[in-house]
Amino acid sequence: MTRLDDRTMATLDVVLEEVCRSLPHGGDHELRRSIAEKLLDSALVGNRTISGLTEVARAALAETTKRSA
């Protein structure tokens, strides 16, 4: 696996926290893990901007909540 720099890792953390903030208790572990995996996959292929990663996280959240509804 390609190593991501500290700045990118911090960006991933900020985006995950921001997207999960609207969820009760910040979301459960499985939901956060699912979103984090999609964020990581996106960052590894070069998407490292806050706006780009936020879009990925929101889409992952919508997809996951849609499946569980």
C-alpha angles and dihedrals in degrees: 000000000000114000115238120216122249093256092055092047090052090049091051090051093049093049093048092050093046095050094045094046091088092056123091107269090355093292130292124284097259094050093048090046092052092050092044092053091053091047091050093048090051093048091050091059092050107273100130106144122108092235094048094047092045089056090052092048094049091049090049091049092049091048093049096045091046091055093049094047 
